[in-house]
Amino acid sequence: MTLKIVDVRCIEYEGRLDGTRDFWLDRLRQPTDVYPEYRAAGPKQLRRDADGRAIVTALFLHIETDSGLVGSTAAININTAAVILSDLREHLIGADALATEKVWDVCYRAMIHGRRGFGMMALSAVDCALWDIKGQHFGVPAHVLLGGPTRDTAPAYVSTLGSSLDPSSVRAEVTELAARGYRAMKWFPRSGPQDGRAGIHQVVQLVGAIRDAGGPDLGIMLDAWSSWDIQFTVEVAKATESLGVTWIEEPLMADDVQGYRMLRRLVGDRTRIVGGEHEYTRWGFAGLAGEATLDLHQADPQWAGGISEVSKIATIVSAMGGQLIPHGQSMQCNAAITFSASPALVPQAEYLRRHAVLYQHFLAHPIKPVGGVITAPTLPGLGMAIDPDKVVATRSVGALVDHRPVG
């Protein structure tokens, strides 16, 4: 039996968030912060309507089949949508939605300049939507088709991107999150190499506040988002050694592979160096895992090639004796990977406290940790049904992209 793809649509949904408080209280440090005019910028706030409510929007990919089943992916962007509609659509219409390996291979071969960046993100979205279709067709969650479930629940660490870094606010949030059952938290320092010794001291103060509020058993992760350098990272590792930092994430630019290898040698056993969210495909991760570049790998199903590709990446990482924790805002895609893998390979899941609210806002069945753990999904596919009560308006982005066949 085949399921023929008959249409590919990208739809923007608009909704509202309750409350008048700013959604983003701070922003993560960024690679462009090496320049003062960028470093001084604050967080970008959500737009508000006439009543003062925050406006939330999200772009979804919907792939329709001749059986009536529709597979969906959330949180694509306009650039990804453009690639899907202008470059991939012609290879999708008429294809068998169940033949995920063939669809992936055809699209990959057709996009010789799409091996990374928006091209691979577009292919990732398509692949995830096809797994949503496949699970619905067979009446089981996607992780079951991948070989799961390997467990009923998985611990989640919470990422606090967008939280205030004021010490009193940090302590209050850590206390609140710990009371909710989280035993590990990731924070995003704003200081970096340009801040010198004062910047290192600020990171130490942040970690100290987290440790004071969370207690001796709390896992503490730091995410530098590719905006530190080797010397600053080593100094932070030394200065926070007594405070017990679990890992430092993405301290260097993603392409600085030699720098990461040097950094691991210099940091030693003080903390783990992790990353990989900005790497793509099995070939990219084969290099990282094969050369023992990272202590832990964070492939993103929505960026690295989809559920199909991250499953292959996980196998490579496992063969090299490493570990993987899927990165990203898609709890549905990440759950498919997590609950189909050994706990020894994928020990926990990530939950982005604020991003998850935005990216799951329109879903009828969002995945949320309870007591610091997530439960294996039970809905067929990825569980991407839209809650119509959350939708204020919709807009098709097809009008913005000319995907008509040539001739």
C-alpha positions, 0 to 999 in steps of 0.5 A: 500500500502507498500513500500518495502525497497530493499537496504541500502547504505552509500555514502561519497561525496567529494566536494570543498569550494571556498576561501583560508581562514581557515574555522575554526577560533577557536574551542569550549571548550571540556570536555577533556580540563580539561587536559592542553595538550587538552586545548592547542589544536587549531581548526582542519582545513579542508584538501586542494587540490593541488589548495588550495581549502578546501575539504569538505566530507559528509556521506549520508544514502540512503534507496531505495524502490521498488517504486524507491523512495529513502530516505536520511539522511545527516551528519552521520559518519563512526561509525553510518554507521557501525551500520546501515550496520552491525546491522540494515540492516538485519531488514530493507531489506524487511520492509515497509518503510512507517511503521516508528513506526514498523521499529523503534520498531524492530530496537530498540528491536534488538539493546539492546546495542544501546540505546544510542551513535552510536547505537541510532544515527544509528537508528535516521538516518534510521528514518529520511530517512524513513520520507523523503520517506514517504513525497515523497510518499504522495507528501508533506513535512515531517512536514505536515505528522506530523500535520503541518504547524503550521506557515509559518516562524520561527525565527532562532538564529545563532550559531557561532561555529568556529568563532574567539573570538578576541574582535574586530572580535566578534564585527564585526561578531555580527554587520554583523549577526545583519544586516542580521536580527538575533536577537539572537546569541550563542557563545562558550567561550574557558575559563573554571574552570581551568582558575579561575577568569581570565576565568570568566573575559574572558567570561564577556569580550566576552559577553560585546563585543557581547552586545556592538555590538548587542545592548540591545535587542539582545539575547545572549546564551553561550555554554560551551559544557559540560566543566564547573562545578557548581561553574564556571557556577554560577560565570559566571551567577552572573558576566554577570547578568547585561549583560542579558545572555539568557541562558547557554547551557550544562555547565555540563557533560550530565550524571550529572543530579543532578548537573543540578538540583542543578545548576538551584537552585543556578543560580535562575533567572539570566539566563536559564540552557538548554541542552539535545543534548546528551540525547537519546529517550523519556525515557531519556527526560522523566526523565529530563522533569519530574524532571524539570532538565532544563529550555529548552530541545534541543533534536537532531533528528539525535541523540536522535532517529530520527524525530519519537522519537523527536516528542514523546519527544516534547509531553513529554516536552509539558506535563511537561510545558517545551520548546524544540528547536531541536539541530543539523546540520540537518536543514531539520530534525529540520524544520520537528519538528519545523513546526509541533509543536506549537510556544509555544513549539518550539519558534525558530530554531537553525542555525549553521553558519559554520556547516550548510555550510558543512552539506548542501554543497551537497544538491540541496535545502539547508535551509538557514535563510533569514532576521533571519527567516526560511520558512516552507519547500515546497519540498516533504519529507525532500528535500534531493536531491543531487546537482551533480554539487557539487560532485567531487567524491563518495565512498561507505563505504559498503566495509569498513563494512562486512554486509553479512548475517551469513551463 
